[in-house]
Amino acid sequence: MVNCCDCFAFFRRTPRQSARGVSFQSTTSGGTPHKDGIAQARDAFGLALAAVAVTLAKEQSSGELAVLNLYSERMRQMDFNGCCALLAQDAAYHSMNGDLISSRAAIEVWTDEQARAGRRNREERPWVQCNSAPHMWSREMKVTFPSRITHDVIETATLEDGNITRLDMAPKCPALRTAMQFAEARYEHNDRKALDLMSVNVSWKTWDGIEVRGKDAVKKLFRDMNGREVKREGTTEFECAQVNDVGGCFVRDLDIERVDGIKVKTRQKLYIMGELSELDPIELPNGERRKCWGMVPKIMEVDVLTTEEMVNGKWMKCDSKTWA
């Protein structure tokens, strides 16, 4: 049953009153205007649509969360085929050190290889929906890598039509990503990439007593190292020695051998802090491109200390407080 105030007013009018006059009076009497039946119906319809949209959004979020929880459960069970069945065919996986693995099949192979090498997820926290992107979810956890080092990691998942389309792994500490990228650049002998990760006033102290300052000096040092060393190999990944809100100290072990036959085991320390740097320009709605600046983790200092040296065919401990 629909109650229409204008209809009641029409039937209550006196013989001398017109329907139009009564309708107008009903909307203004008492000094409090009210909406006619059409406006009320329109508002009610709008509220109903909004309620339906909220319900659908909740159902969609609930469905996405169920997919992610199932993905996590299958990962704990090491059911990698079942995990990847929840991925889109063209899904992408971005690893901690910046590697991109494309396609569901490639991700399944990579995940299985990592697990066989000893990688495990630990202390997984619940998935949380991102406020800025409704189809993006994230969670924190600890990951033990094949090197047996454990890092705090943030995993981000993006879904579309009930399938996971993208997975991103990032260190909880941004400075750690810089350290990992530096290790990768040095492994690839990519001096330019390594220098891009450094502060303009970077300081580098070598294991054999050389100290230089500035990117140009470090660039020359790299060339000298390539000429006098036959081996420089990281035997461990970077670990967090100390971390705070502005940066951190990260350490790893290096084996170095010079052309003159000297062999040493060393410990390399990176000191990383945020530095104001120019970022990619932003494009305004009018097409104009404007420079953008922000704090970026940069390597401020590199120290390499000798821990052991090969003497007469035997490894001898060195005093880590002094240069070798």
Solvent accessible surface area in square Angstrom, and as a share of the most:
residue,aa,sasa,rsa
1,M,220,0.98
2,V,141,0.81
3,N,99,0.51
4,C,34,0.20
5,C,69,0.41
6,D,35,0.18
7,C,67,0.40
8,F,94,0.39
9,A,4,0.03
10,F,76,0.32
11,F,160,0.67
12,R,174,0.63
13,R,87,0.32
14,T,72,0.42
15,P,139,0.88
16,R,233,0.85
17,Q,72,0.32
18,S,69,0.44
19,A,42,0.33
20,R,209,0.76
21,G,38,0.36
22,V,12,0.07
23,S,36,0.23
24,F,140,0.58
25,Q,96,0.43
26,S,22,0.14
27,T,33,0.19
28,T,67,0.39
29,S,65,0.42
30,G,82,0.78
31,G,69,0.66
32,T,97,0.57
33,P,107,0.67
34,H,70,0.31
35,K,112,0.48
36,D,62,0.32
37,G,31,0.30
38,I,134,0.68
39,A,15,0.11
40,Q,86,0.38
41,A,64,0.49
42,R,150,0.55
43,D,58,0.30
44,A,59,0.45
45,F,130,0.54
46,G,36,0.35
47,L,132,0.66
48,A,52,0.40
49,L,98,0.49
50,A,54,0.42
51,A,57,0.44
52,V,80,0.46
53,A,58,0.45
54,V,80,0.46
55,T,70,0.41
56,L,108,0.54
57,A,54,0.42
58,K,136,0.58
59,E,105,0.47
60,Q,96,0.43
61,S,28,0.18
62,S,72,0.46
63,G,37,0.36
64,E,7,0.03
65,L,60,0.30
66,A,61,0.47
67,V,27,0.15
68,L,0,0.00
69,N,75,0.38
70,L,74,0.37
71,Y,8,0.03
72,S,5,0.03
73,E,68,0.30
74,R,63,0.23
75,M,34,0.15
76,R,132,0.48
77,Q,117,0.52
78,M,86,0.38
79,D,57,0.30
80,F,19,0.08
81,N,104,0.53
82,G,10,0.10
83,C,1,0.01
84,C,4,0.02
85,A,58,0.45
86,L,27,0.14
87,L,1,0.01
88,A,15,0.11
89,Q,130,0.58
90,D,120,0.62
91,A,2,0.02
92,A,22,0.17
93,Y,13,0.05
94,H,44,0.20
95,S,7,0.04
96,M,5,0.02
97,N,48,0.25
98,G,45,0.43
99,D,63,0.32
100,L,103,0.51
101,I,21,0.11
102,S,65,0.42
103,S,42,0.27
104,R,66,0.24
105,A,70,0.54
106,A,39,0.30
107,I,4,0.02
108,E,48,0.22
109,V,88,0.51
110,W,55,0.19
111,T,17,0.10
112,D,42,0.22
113,E,98,0.44
114,Q,41,0.18
115,A,9,0.07
116,R,197,0.72
117,A,49,0.38
118,G,16,0.16
119,R,29,0.11
120,R,89,0.32
121,N,43,0.22
122,R,115,0.42
123,E,124,0.56
124,E,42,0.19
125,R,148,0.54
126,P,110,0.69
127,W,15,0.05
128,V,95,0.55
129,Q,57,0.25
130,C,32,0.19
131,N,161,0.82
132,S,112,0.73
133,A,28,0.21
134,P,83,0.52
135,H,71,0.32
136,M,66,0.29
137,W,13,0.05
138,S,29,0.18
139,R,9,0.03
140,E,52,0.23
141,M,7,0.03
142,K,68,0.29
143,V,0,0.00
144,T,12,0.07
145,F,14,0.06
146,P,44,0.28
147,S,45,0.29
148,R,162,0.59
149,I,19,0.10
150,T,66,0.39
151,H,8,0.04
152,D,64,0.33
153,V,1,0.00
154,I,55,0.28
155,E,5,0.02
156,T,27,0.16
157,A,0,0.00
158,T,32,0.19
159,L,3,0.02
160,E,109,0.49
161,D,130,0.67
162,G,37,0.36
163,N,61,0.31
164,I,0,0.00
165,T,34,0.20
166,R,102,0.37
167,L,2,0.01
168,D,31,0.16
169,M,5,0.02
170,A,32,0.25
171,P,9,0.06
172,K,98,0.42
173,C,23,0.14
174,P,88,0.55
175,A,5,0.04
176,L,4,0.02
177,R,71,0.26
178,T,8,0.05
179,A,0,0.00
180,M,28,0.13
181,Q,46,0.20
182,F,0,0.00
183,A,22,0.17
184,E,35,0.16
185,A,0,0.00
186,R,29,0.11
187,Y,185,0.71
188,E,89,0.40
189,H,145,0.65
190,N,60,0.31
191,D,36,0.19
192,R,193,0.70
193,K,67,0.28
194,A,0,0.00
195,L,18,0.09
196,D,80,0.42
197,L,27,0.14
198,M,2,0.01
199,S,2,0.01
200,V,102,0.58
201,N,105,0.54
202,V,0,0.00
203,S,6,0.04
204,W,0,0.00
205,K,51,0.22
206,T,1,0.01
207,W,12,0.04
208,D,37,0.19
209,G,49,0.47
210,I,67,0.34
211,E,101,0.45
212,V,32,0.18
213,R,157,0.57
214,G,16,0.16
215,K,59,0.25
216,D,122,0.63
217,A,31,0.24
218,V,0,0.00
219,K,103,0.44
220,K,111,0.47
221,L,6,0.03
222,F,1,0.00
223,R,137,0.50
224,D,57,0.29
225,M,4,0.02
226,N,94,0.48
227,G,58,0.56
228,R,54,0.20
229,E,20,0.09
230,V,95,0.55
231,K,80,0.34
232,R,56,0.20
233,E,92,0.41
234,G,36,0.35
235,T,71,0.41
236,T,53,0.31
237,E,64,0.29
238,F,4,0.01
239,E,79,0.35
240,C,58,0.35
241,A,63,0.49
242,Q,127,0.57
243,V,66,0.38
244,N,87,0.45
245,D,152,0.79
246,V,92,0.53
247,G,7,0.07
248,G,14,0.14
249,C,17,0.10
250,F,0,0.00
251,V,17,0.10
252,R,22,0.08
253,D,39,0.20
254,L,2,0.01
255,D,27,0.14
256,I,3,0.02
257,E,44,0.20
258,R,51,0.19
259,V,95,0.54
260,D,86,0.45
261,G,47,0.45
262,I,59,0.30
263,K,76,0.32
264,V,1,0.01
265,K,60,0.26
266,T,2,0.01
267,R,99,0.36
268,Q,1,0.01
269,K,59,0.25
270,L,0,0.00
271,Y,79,0.30
272,I,1,0.01
273,M,95,0.42
274,G,26,0.25
275,E,43,0.19
276,L,113,0.56
277,S,18,0.12
278,E,92,0.41
279,L,73,0.36
280,D,121,0.62
281,P,60,0.38
282,I,85,0.43
283,E,115,0.51
284,L,43,0.22
285,P,146,0.92
286,N,115,0.59
287,G,45,0.43
288,E,82,0.37
289,R,152,0.55
290,R,128,0.47
291,K,141,0.60
292,C,39,0.23
293,W,138,0.48
294,G,17,0.16
295,M,130,0.58
296,V,41,0.24
297,P,37,0.23
298,K,31,0.13
299,I,0,0.00
300,M,52,0.23
301,E,48,0.22
302,V,0,0.00
303,D,19,0.10
304,V,1,0.00
305,L,34,0.17
306,T,1,0.01
307,T,45,0.26
308,E,35,0.16
309,E,49,0.22
310,M,59,0.26
311,V,66,0.38
312,N,149,0.76
313,G,63,0.60
314,K,142,0.60
315,W,95,0.33
316,M,100,0.45
317,K,166,0.71
318,C,41,0.25
319,D,86,0.45
320,S,58,0.37
321,K,184,0.78
322,T,76,0.44
323,W,109,0.38
324,A,62,0.48
